[in-house]
Amino acid sequence: MNIFFVNPSRLVQSGLEGLARSMSLKGHGVTVMTPRRLKQREADALGVDRVIVYRSIFLPKIRYTLPFFPSQLRVLRKVVVQSQIDLFILYKYFYPTAWIPLLYGRIRGIPVIMITDSFPGISWRYGSKFVDLVARIYSKSLGRLVLRLCDKVIIFSPALLEPARRLGLDGSKLSIIPKGVDLDRFQPGCDPQGVRASLGISPDEAMLLNVGRLVPVKGVETLIEVTRRLSRDGFKVRTVIVGDGPYRDEYERMAAKVRGNVVFAGFRSDIPQLLAACDVFVLPSISEGLPSALLEAAACGKPLVASNTGAIPDVVIHGETGFLAEPGDVESFARHIKLLLDDAEKAARFGARAREHVRRDFDWDAIASRYEDLCVQAIQTKKASR
């Protein structure tokens, strides 16, 4: 098969990256269209036959990409013929980058598969009333139309079935296939002391880790308050927050009250090493889809404490691979983290189970095989309907 992926944002979406690379490794022709020219190391990591760029406008404050539609159309018309594209795979219906490929696929009789990790305004909240309202209006109007025009819609979790049906998607169009994780890249077994020392963490301190954008929906305020309570109760902890975003200055001011126990590490390229070095991975998001960072932490054999929202319970099995807490429940997060810090054997047991869980259910090779079957079915169905 020759597959055409459309990446909707300046950063290559982790779910799209893993799937495109896995399909390429299985011998399929893979083209990825993206709104930004990738650095050589990014292109090498993607590992596909061809990466092409279309013109776009980037809105940095909300990190949103608006495509230049004529540029997208020119690229599509050229590549579809040259590479004999059999199938389009689009990622996240709430980006307008999907519109032109969807319409072009419909006109040319090329099947279109849409992958989405959430339904903004329906199953996922940004944290701003205005943005959430706009997202809800879009999902119930143009977003609904985009989804219904696709040949197949892939969701990551059974938790998304109900909101999908509220948008008019029935079982014949929906399939549940989770995002995967690279088990070779993310695994236990690095020397934690060097990583911890680089962050100013002493050997007698526990390291809590969070990876994500610094925006309200990620629950950073909750994590800062949890750290304060743990320190107040006599636990020697250092919370490392990896990532950046428009609220960083505000969160750093909040964290200043915790007397240096919260480290804002910014963007890092050594995420596997950071995950392998931490004691507990904490994800206190208000709303989520299926977060890659959570899968990666589990693959590194770390116990997890995360919010009971979205597809997180598919990864965090309460009392087995970690603990779930309700979003914003500082007391519950602190209590569960204390249990893990007080019982090293339990923490190690949870971490080992987390690694085994993602190895069994979230390995990219097995997930790509499921996509292969789905793609073949979509192509055959489209041919039969002509």
N, C-alpha and C positions, 0 to 999 in steps of 0.2 A: 504493500500500500504506500501511496504518497500522501502524506498528511501535512496540512497547513495549519499551524498554530498562530493565534493572534494574542500577543501579550498586551494587556490594556494599560500598563503603567511604565514609568521610566525604569523602575526596578523590575527585573524579571520575577514574576510571581513564583514562589517556591513550589507550589503545586504543579504549575505549568512546567517549570524547569525540570522537576523530577520525572514527570510523565514523558516530556519530549525526549529527554536523555534515555529513558528506559525503552521507549519505542524505537529510538535509533539503534540502541544496542541489540534489539531484536531483529534488526535488518531492514526496517522500514525507512523509506525516504522521508525526512523530516525537514520542513522549512518553518522558521519562526519569524514572524513579522513583529517588530517592536518600535516604539516611538523614539528611541534613543540609540545612537551608535554605541555598541558595547565595547568596553575595553577588551584587550586581547585575552586577559585571564578570564573574563566573564564569558567570552565566546568559547574559549577552550573548555571551561567548566560545563557549559551547556552541551557541548559535544554532538551537535547536529550537523546536517549536510550544509545548511544555508541559513544565514541570518540576514534579513533585509530590514531597512529602516523606512518609515514613512514620516512625513512632516507632521508636527503637532504643536499645540500650545500647552505649556505646563503652568498650572496655577499653584505656586509654592506654598501658599498659606494653608490650603486644604489638601495639597499633594494630589491633585487631580489632573488628568490628562484629557485634553480635547483634541481630537484628530483633525487634520486638514483633509477633508473628505476627498477632494480631487486627487491628492497625493496617494491616499489609500487605494482609490480605484485604479490609478495608473499601475501601481505595484501589483495589485491583484490580477489585472488583465494580462500583464506580462508573465508573471510567475505561473499562473494557473495553466497557461498554454505550454510554457517551457518545461515545467516539471510534471505535467500531466497529473494535476492534483485530483485525488479521489475523494477527499474529505476535509472539511473545515472543523477545527476544534477551537471554540471561543471560550474565554475565561471571564466570568463575572458580568452578568447581564446589565449591571447598573453603570457600566462605562459605555459612552457612545462610540468607542472604538469597535464595538460589535456590530453596529448598524449596517455599515457598507458591506462587510464580508457576509453578513446574514442575507441581505437583499441580493447580493451577487450570487451567492450559492443557490438561492431560490430560483433566480432567473436562469442560471446555467444547469440546474438539475443536479447540483452537487450537495450531498447531505451535510447538514450542519449539526454538530453536537455542542451544547452549551454546558459548561461546568460552573457551578456556583457553590460557594461555601456558606452563603447566608442569603437572607432576603431583607435588605435594609429597610427600616421602617416597619417591618412585619416581625421578623425573628431576631433582628440585630439593631442595636441602638448605638448611635455615635456619642450621645451624652449631651448634645445641644438640642433644645426643643425645636429650634428653627430648622436645623439640618435634618433632624428626625422627621419633621413634618414634610419637608421637601422630598425626602427619601420615600416616605409612605405614599405620597401622591404619585411619585414616579413609578413605584412598584405596582401600584394599583391601576395605572393607566398605560403609559408607553412600555414600562417594564413587563407588564402582563402580556402585551402584544408581542414583544421581542421573544419572550419565553415560548409562547404558543406557536410562533412561526418556526421554531427550531424543530428538527426531527427527533432529537432526544435531549433531555435535560438530566444532567448528573448532579446529584446532591451527595454530600459527604456522610450523612448520618440519618438514621430513622427519625431523629429529633426534628428534621426539616420537612417531614412528610406532611404534617398538618398545615404549616404555613404555605407549602407548595400547593396544596389542594385549595386553600383559600384564594389562591391566585388563578384557579381554574385548571391546574395541571392534574391529569388523571394518571392512573397506574400504567397505562400503555406508553406514556411518554417519559415517565420517570424511571430512573435507575439509581440505586444507592451503591456508590463505590467510593471508599474513603481516599483521602490523600495518603501518600506513602512517606517513608523516611529512608534515608541512605544509611543502612546498617554498617557499611564499611567505614564511612566517614565519621559517623557518630557511634562511639563505642567506649566502654570503660577502659581505663588503663593508662592514664598519663600521670606524670609526677606532679602532684598538686602544689607542692611547696613553691616551685618556681613561679607558677601562675599567681598564687596567693601573695607571694612576696612582691610581685610587680604591682599589686593593687594595694599594698600597705597593710595586708592582713597578717597578723601574728599567728604563730602555730597554735596558740591556745584559744583562738577565736573560731567560731563556726561561721561558715560562709553561706549566706542565702543568696540565690541568684534569680533575677528576673530579666527577660529579654523581650523588648517590644518598643513600640513608638510611645513617646511621652505626650499622650493625649488623655483626656478625662476617661474615655471608655476603658482604658487599660488598668484603672484602679490604682494608680501610683500613690494617691493620697492614702488609701487603705494600707498599702505596703509600708509607707513611712510611719504611720501610726502603729502598725504591728511591731515594727522595729523598736520604736520608742517604748512600747510596753514590755517587750522582751528584755530590753536593757534595764528598765525599771525593776523588773523581777529578778535581776541578777544573772541573766544569760549574757555571755560574751559573744556577741554576734556582730557581723559586718554584712550589710545588705548591699549587693552590687547590682546596679541597674544598668543594663546594656541597651543602647539605643539613643535616639534623639527625637526632637520634635518641638513644636511651637511653645509648649508649656514647660520647657526645661528650666528656665530661670525661676519661674514660680515654684516649681517643685524643689529646686535647690534651696530657695529661701525657707520653705517648710522644713526641709531636712536639716537645715542649720541648727534647729532646735534639738536635734538628736545627737549633737556633739560629735560629728564625724563618723557616726556609725552607718551612714548611707553614702555609698560611693557611686557617682554618676560617671560611667566609663565611656559614654558616647558610642559611636559606631566602632565595632571591632571585627577583625577578620579571623580571629582565633576562637570563634564560638565553640567548636568541639572541645578545645582545651579548657575553656571556662566552664562548660557544662561538666566535664569530667572532674574538675577540681572542686566543685561546690558540694555542700552537704545536703541541701534541700533546694529544690526548684519551686518557686512560688509564683503563681499566676492569679492575681486577684481581680481579673477583668470584670467589668460590669456586664459586658456582652461579648460574645465570641462566636466564631464559626468552629473550625477545627484547626487550632493554632499549631503551626509547624514547630515553634519553639518547645511546645509541650511534648510532641512526638520525639524531638531530638533529645530532650532531657531524659525521657524514658529510655531511649536507645542507649544513652550513656549510663544507664543503670542507676538513676537517681530517684529517690522518693519524691513524690509530687504532692503539693498542697495547692489546690486551685478552686476557682469558683464553679459552682453548680449551675452552669449555663451553657447553651449551645450544644456542641458535640463534645465538650470536655469530659462528660461522664463516660463516653466511649473509650477514653484513654485512662482516666483516673477512676479505677474501681475502688470505691470507698472501703477502706480497711484491708485492701489487698495490695494495690500499687501505690496508694497514697490516701489522701483525705480530701473530701469535698466540703466547701463552706459556702454559705449563701453570699452573693456579692455584697460587699460593704460591711460584712459582719466581722469586725476587727477582733472581737473576743474569740470567735470560733477559729479564725486563722491563727491567732496567737496560741490558742490551746493545742491545736493539732501540730503546730511546729514544735512546741515544747515537748510533746510526746515523742517526736522523732529525735530531737536533740538529747533527750534524757535516756533514750534506749537505742544505742548504736546497732544492736543486733536486729531490732525491728526495722530500723532505717535501711540496713543492708538487705534484709529480706524483702522489703517493699521494692527496693531498687532492682533487685534481681528479677522479681515478678514483673516489674514494669518493662524491663528489657525483653523478657520472654513474651510478654503480651504483644508488644509492637513487632517482634520478630515473627510471631504467628499471624497477626492480623493486618499489619501495615507495611509489609515488605514491598518495595517498589516492583520487584520482578513479578511477583504474584499479581499485584494490582494491574500492572501493564498487560498481563495475559488476559485479565477480565476486560480491559479496554479493547484489546485485539478482537475478542469475540463480538463485543458490542459494535465496533466499527465495521466489521465484516457484515454483520446483520443490517446495519443502517445502509450500507452501500447496496446490498442485495435488495432490500425493501424499496429503495429509491429506483433502482433499475426496473423492478417489477411493476412499479406504478407509472412508468413512462408510456 
